[in-house]
């Protein structure tokens, strides 16, 4: 069957396609569902590569998917209506109209008035997304190694480390059961003649358009000039530049984040408060929802099926964290509420156990209050001394001064990898090396680094490392403490209760080894799973791609902001991450923040829980825009234009 889509007379009859598609779907093996297979379920699953089991922690479906981590440049459908998570080289469906002419059992007639689905396990959000998954049996007719035969009686996997919710991850090069049906070659030939099935459509990417002084690059999207008319007349002309090409389209990525579709004061939300918390992609939201619908149980302590699913999902998330940080073992990954709790855990367990009167703890001048207060409390309780590494006028660590602080009394050096107030990236590896030479342990605060740059704990050789899930596009209330395994096992736990004990009598308690010894009670299981999904998402884009894109976006923003009259940038280290703290002469920081909010722009104002470093610069607070990979040059243009507008109205 040869088809030329440019010749209408060569297109197959719609009725023929309907009959062919219906025959294909009706002949698939039944899942046992009362309504049978929903054809949109298959389309949506292939589109999102989430698989038909709903295992959102791993998006390997039955069709090949681009490897975001290897620099592949994705292409978009017309208008960019398909997000990176939805692009599939075989099945790029128009999300605005997925149903086409295929029947949908949950919609009545051409008006598509939804029938009642009460008790069927199908939510309104599933209708809205076109994702009519049969939640009572999410495996439907796709192969699952943990289900036996057509009856889908689950095999026991307790203790195997594999959840029944995790489907077969083998990549198939054809549709399921294709070899069993003689009409499949005809269907394949029809689909191959349609461009959206035959190849991946094209999408725009960012390209450089100009260069400022030797330190700054300018980016430009294909949507037009990087400057708007509001303030273009006040900017200098820049010569052409070449070189930068983003490995993903941030405008397309935005579509994965439902909250970025919000409107604030009638304007599109521009989220520039990422150092406080990052927004969550739909993949994370869906994964948490799926956990509560299909896996919810306490972990480790039951023989039933849901306990096995929940345990496997939780421990799979631990492995994802381990790999993301390049830690040596999952035994070194402890789930906690966040970076703050992780630091307090180390202070109140390891610190209380190993430090004594006269010992010294070194912190840097850049620290968040969470990496100051617990050590002050410990020092007051045990007679310790707190010493501070100074920074220069750009906000950079003074390594020579740090070296002078090290001495035989130094027992711990604890510092941030990226400053939350200035964005300074510290020379972490060098600081850790010098501490170890002095015989001290180290704690590295990675709350502001994990979403922006690659963290390799085996290369850094930190003794402890902490971060919060909500800073890396995951849920709030979940975070990680990394500790070297031997160090954790010799440290007494700071909380007692269930799950962390091996044996208890009224006279004696024996604790588990790490990580269980530090996870007393029922933990935040669902959000740990959600954190795993967030790491999957970051890995799919590629942390190095993210770092490169955000670096150029930071330079773009810096070059525009530094020319705003009366604006003072605070934190100008050559090596910094995506933080742009500033003050604006003639305005309080709250006035600036409120004016930006009227334009739909969210920034943080205040001391950012880092008062010592701001006071180093003679300030009590700043305005702090902070960037993520879903921000664009247009977002920066709107920010800067709003500042010019504020000054002009004054």
N, C-alpha and C positions, 0 to 999 in steps of 0.2 A: 504494500500500500504506500504509494508515494504522494506526499502532500506538499503543496506550495501555499503557505499561509497568506502570501501576497496576492494570490489569485482566488477570489471568493468562490469561484466555481469548483476549485479543488478542495475546498474545506468539506469535511464529512458532515453528514446530516446530524443535527443536534439530537434528534430522536435516536439515531444509531449510537451516538456517544452515550446517551442516557442508558440505553439498553445494555450496552457493553459494560459500562461502569456498574450498573445494578447487578448484572450477572456476575461480575468479578467479586463484588462484596457479598452477595448472597451465597456464593459457593465457598467462601472462606469457612473454615471450621468454626462451629458455634462456640461461644464462650459460656453458654448457659444463661445468658442474660435474657430477661423476659422480652426485651425490645430488640434483641439481636445486635449486630455490629452497627455502630454509627459511622458512616463514611467520613464524617468530618473529624472524628477522633483520629483516624489514621492520617488525614491530611495535616491536622494540627501537630500531631506528634512528629511527623517527618519534618515539618517546618521548623519546629523548635528543637528538634533532636533531643527531646526529653524522654523518648521511649514511651511505650504504651503501658508500662507498669506504673508510671507516675513517679519513678525514682528520680526526684529532682536534684539529688546530690551528685548525680553523674549523668551528663546529658548525652552519652554515647548512644545514639539510636541505631536504627538498622540501615542507615545510609551514611556515606562518608561525609565528614564535616571539616571545613577549613580549620587548620591549626593556628589559632590566634597567636600562639606564643612563638611562631617561627617567622613572623614578619610578613605573612600573607596579607595582601591588601584586599579587603573585602569590597565587593561591588554591590550597588543598591538597586532595588527596583525603582520604577518611575516615581519621582517625588520623595524617594527615601522612606517609603511606607513600611519597610521591613527592617527590623532591628538586627544587630549582629547576632543575637541569640536566635533569631528567627531565620537567618539566611541559610539555605541549604542548596548546594550546587545542583540538586535534582528537582526539588519541589519548592520553588519560591512563590508562594501563594499570596494573592492580594488580600491582606488582612481586613481590609475595609469591606470585603464581600466574599466570605469564604464559602457560602452555602451553594452558590451557583444554582444548578438545576438538580442537585442530588437531594433525595428525600431526607427529611429530619423528623424522627418520630415525636420530638418534643415541641414541634411547632405546627400550628393548625392552619393549613391553607396558605394562599399567597400573602395574606396579611401578616403571617408569621406571629400570630398572637400566641404566646407561650401557654401550653396546657399546664394544668397543675402537676407538679412533680413532687408534691409532699410525700415523704416516705420513700422516695426512690434514690435518695443519696446524691441528687444533682442540685448544685447550688445556683442561685441567680447569677453569680459571677462566672460560672461555667458557661451559661447561656451567653452572657455578654462577650466573653472571650472567644466564643465559638469552640470551646473545648469541652465537648459533651462526653467526658470520660465516664464510663460506667464505674462509679466508685465502689460498688458492691463487689466488683471483680475486675480490678484495674488491669490485670494481665490480658484480658480478652483472648484474642487468638494468637498472640505473639509467643514465641517459645520462651520458656522460663525454666532454667535447670533445676529450680527448687520445687517445681510442681510436677506431679506425676500424671501423665496421660491426659485424655480429654476431660476426665472428671475433675482435674486440677485438685486432687487431694494433696495437701502440702506434705512434703517430706520433712522429717525432723532435721533441723539444722542447729539445734541447741549445742552451744559449745564449739561450733565449727568456725565462728567468726564471720559467717556469711548470713546476711539477712534475707528472708524470703522476698522482701520488697526490692532486693537488688536483682535485676533481670540480667539475662545473658548479654554480655557486652561485646560479643563477636560482631564484627561489621559485615553485613551482607551486601552484596552488590546488586541485589534485585529485591523486588517486593516479596513479602512473606508468602511462602507456598507457591511461588511462581511456577516452579517446575511441575506442579501437580495439575495445571490447567492449560488446556491446549489453546485457549483464546489469548493467553498472555502475550505472545509475540505480536498479535495485532494491536493490543493495547499499548505495548511499548513503542510500536511504530507511530501510533497516533500521538503519544506524548512527546516523542522525540522531535516531532515536527513543530511543536509549540515552543517559542523561544524561552519562556519562563521555566520550562522543564528541561530544555536542552542545554542551557548555559546560564551562568550567573550574570545578571545584568550589571550595568556600570553605575557607580556612585562617585560623587566628587570627593576629593581629599583636600586638606590644607596644603597650600604651597607658599613659599616665601615670596614676598613682593618688594621688600625694601630692607635696607640695613641702616641702622643709626650709626652711632660711633662704634669704635672697635669692640665694645662690650655687649652690644645689643643687636638682636635680630627682630625683624618685623615679619609677622605672618599675615596672610590674607586668605580669607575663605573665598569660594567661588561666588558668594552672594554679593560681592561688591567691595568697595574700598574699606580699609580697616578704620577709616575715620568717617564720622558722620558730619553733616553740615554744621552741627552745633559748635564744634570746636576745631574743625579741619583747618580753618583759616589761621589758627594760632600755632599750627605745627609746621615744622620744616619739611622740605622735600627730601626724599631719601633715594639714593641710587638703587638700581636693580640689584638683587642678590639672588643667588642660586643655592641649592643644597638641601633644604629641608622639605621632606615629604612625610606627612603623618601616616602611621601604619593603621589607623582606624579613623573613622569620621565621628567626631564628638557629637555632632548634631544627631546622628543616627543612634549613637549610644544613649543619648538622653531618652529615647523612646522606651528604653528598658526600665526607666525609673518613674513609676506612676506619679509620685509627688511633684515631679518637675513639670507636670502638665497643669499644676495649680495656677490660679491667677490671684495675685495679691494687689489690692486696690485697683482692680481692673487691668492689671498688667501681668505679663508672664513672670512667674517666679524665677529669679536668678539667685541660685544658692551659692553664696560665697562665704559660708560659715562652716567650711569643711573641717577646720582644725578643731572645732567644738564637737561636731558629729557629722558623719557622712550619711547620705541618703541610701536607701536600700533598693536594689533592683528587684523586679518582679520575680526573678528566679529564687531569690532568698525568701521573699514573702510566700511564694507558692510552696517552697520546701517546708517551711514551718507549718503551714496549713496542712500539708500532706501528712506531716508527722502526727499532728493531733487527730487527723481523720483515720489514719491507718496503722500507726505504730505506737501510739501513746501507752506507756507503761513505765514503771520503775525498772531500773536496770540491774543486771548482775545477780539478782536474787530470786529467780523463779524459773520453773521449767516450762512455762507455757509459751505459746507462739509469740504473743505481743512483747513479752519480755525479751525474747531472742531478737525480734526486729529492732526494738528500742536500743538494746545493748549494742547490736551491730552498727546501727546508725551513729550512736554516740562514739563508739570506738573508731569508726571510720573517720569521723570528724577529727579525732585526735591524731590519726595518721596523716590527714591532710595538713594539719597545723605543723606536724613534725617535718613533712616534706617541704612545706612552704618556707620554713625557717632553716632547713637543712640541719636539724638537730640529729643527734646520733641514735636516739631511741625514743619510742613513744612513752617509755617510762620516765622521760624527762619533761613531759608535757602535762602540766596540772591545770585543770579548768577552775577558774575563779570568777568573781563578778566583774573584774576589770583590772586595769593596771594599778589603780589605787589599792585595791585589796591585795594584789600580788606583792606590792612593796611592803604593806603592813604585815603580810604573812612572813616575809623574810625578816623584817625587823623584830617581830614578836616571837619567832621561832629560832631561826639561825642566829640572829643578833643577840637575843636574850641568852641563848645557850653558849655562845662562843666569845662574846665581848665582855670585858671587865674594866674596872676603874682604871683610868689613865690611857686606855686605847683611843685611837683617833679614827674618825670617819671623814673622808674627803668628798665634798659635793662641788658642783660647779655653780657659778653665778647665774647660769641659764635656767636653773631648775624650776619646774612646776612645784607648787606647794606640796603635792603628793609625794615628792621625792625630797622634801625638807622636813615636814612636820613629824613623820614617824621616827626619823633619826633624832630630831630634837627631843621627842618624848623618851626615846631609849637612852639618849645621853643624859637627860635629867635624872632618869631612874637609876642609871648605873655609873654615873660619874665619868662619862665619855667626853671627848672634845670634838667639836665639829669645825672643820677647816674648809675654806672656800677657794676654788680656782677662779682667778679673775679673768675678765675678757677685755679686749681692746674696744676702740670706739666704733668698730664695725660689728661688734658682737661676736668676735672669734675668740676661742679658747687660747690663752697664753701658755703654751706648752712649757716654756722655760720656767715660768712661775709655778706651774703644776709640779714640775720635777723637784723644785725646791721644797715643796710641801711634803713629799714622800720621805718617810723615815721608818725605823723599826717599829714604832708605835702604830703605824698605819695598818689597820685591819680590813678596811673596806673602802673602795672608791666607787661611788654611785653617781651616775650622770645620765643625761639625756643624749640620745643619738641625733635628734632634731629638736630645736627649741620651738615650743608652741607659741611663744610671743614674738620671736624674731625670724624663725625659719632657719637659723644657722645649723648647718650640718657639722657635727663635731668630728674630730679625727679619732673615732672610737677605737680602731685597732691599735693605734699608737698609745692611747691612754691606757688601754687594757694591758698592753705589753709592759709599760713602765710600772704599772701597779703590781703585776706578777713578779717583776724583778725585785720589788720591795717586799714580796711575800704577802701581799694583800689580795683579798678576794674582790670581785667586781660585780656590780649590778648595772645593767644597761637598760634605760627606759626607752622602749621602742614605740610608745603610743603614737608619736607623730611620724615615725619613719616607715612602718610596715606598708602603708598604702602608697608610698611614693618611691621607694627604692628597694633594691634587693637586699635581704638580710640573710647572711650566711653565718650561722652561729658556730659552726666548726672552724671556719676561717677566722672569725672574730675572737673566739676562745673566751667569751664572757662566761662567768660562773653562773650568773642569773640574768634573765632577760624577761621583760614584761611588756604586754600590750593589751589594748581593749578592742573587743570585736566591733563596737560601734564606730571606731575610727577607720575601719577597713571594710565599710559597706555591709557589715553584719549587724546583728541585733544589739540592743543595749542589754546590760546585765550579764554579759558573758565576756570573759577575758582569759588570758593565759599567763601562767608563770612557767618559764623554762628554768630548770636548774640541772647542773651536771648530776648524773645519776648517783654517783657515790656521795656527793655532797648532800643530796636530798635524803638519801637513806640514813645518813648519820645525823640528820636533823630531827629533833623531836617535833611532832605535830602541834599545831597551835589550837586545834579544836578537836573535841572528842565526840564520838557518836557512831551511828551505823555506817556500814560500808568501808570504814577505814581500819577495822579490827580483824585480827586473825583468831584471837581467842580471848575470852573474858571470864574471869572468876571474880568473886568479891575481894580477893586479895591481890589480883594481878591482871594486867591487860597486855596483850601482845599485838603490836600494830603490823599492818601490811607494809610491804615495801612501797616506794613511790611508783606511780602517782597516787594510789588509793589512800595512802596515809594522810594526804592533805585534802581529801575530798569527802569530808564527813557529811553524812546526811544525804538527802535527795538533792542533787544538783540541778542546774538549769539545763536539763537534757535537751529540750526542743531548741533552745537558742544555741547550744553547742552545735547541734545539727545545722542550724541556720548559719552559723559561722563557717562551717565546712562548705556550705553552698556559696557563701561570699568569697571564700578562697578559690573555689572552682571558677567563679566569675572573673576574678582578678587574673587567675592563671590563663583563662581563655583569651583575654585581651593581651596578656603578657606584661609582667611587671617592668621589664626593660623598655617596652614600647610606651607604657604609661609614664615612666620616668623621663623618657626623651620628649614626649609630647608636653608634659607639664613644665619641663625646663624651658622650652621655647615659649610657652604661654606665660611663664613667669617673667621672662625677659621682655616679652611684648608689653605686659602690664607695667613693668618697672619703667620702661622707657617713656610710656605715656604719663604715668603718675608723677614722675620726677619733674616734668615740665609744667605741672599745674601750679600756678602762682600761690605761694604761701603753704604749699604742702611739704611736710618734712617726713621722709621715709626713715623709719627706725628699724635698724637691722640691715646692714648693707654688706654682709660677708660675701666674698666671691662664691663660696660654696654654700648654697642655701636651698631649701625646699620651698614649697608653694605657700608662703606666708608673706603678706604685704602690709605690715603695720605702719600706720602713719598718723600724723596730726595735721590739722588744717587751721592756719592762722585766722583768727577772728571768729572761730566757731568752737563750741565745746564738742567733745567727741559724741555726746548723746545727740546734739543737734544734727551732726553729720549722719549718724546712724538712722535717726528718724526721717531725715530728708531722703536718704537712700531707700528706706522702707516704702515711702510713698511712690517710689518708682519700681517697686517690686523686688528690690535688691536686699538680700539678707546678709548682713555683716555682723561681726561681734564688736561691741564696744565695752571697755572696762579694763581691769588689770589682768585678765586672762589667767587668774590664779598663779601669777608669776610676778608678784610685786617687787622682789629684790632686783630682778634684771631691769625692770622699767625704771626703778629708782636709780639704777646705775646711769641711766640716760636723763635723769632729772624729771621723770614723768610719773604720774600716778595712773594713767590709762592711755590707751590708743584706740584708734579705729583699726580693725583687723580683718580685711578681706583675706580669705584663704581658698586655694584652688583645688580642684579635683579633675579627673580626666573627662568628666561630662561638662566641664566649663568650656567656653569657646571665646574666640576673639570678639564676637559680637557682644558677649556678656561683659567683657572688659570695656569695650567701646561705650556701652550703656552706663557702666560705672563712672568712667571718666567724664562722659558728657553730663551726667547728673551732678558731678562736682563743679564743673564749669557753670552749670545752670544755678546751682546753689550760690556760688560767688556772685554771679550776675544779679540775682534777685536781691542779694544783700545790699 
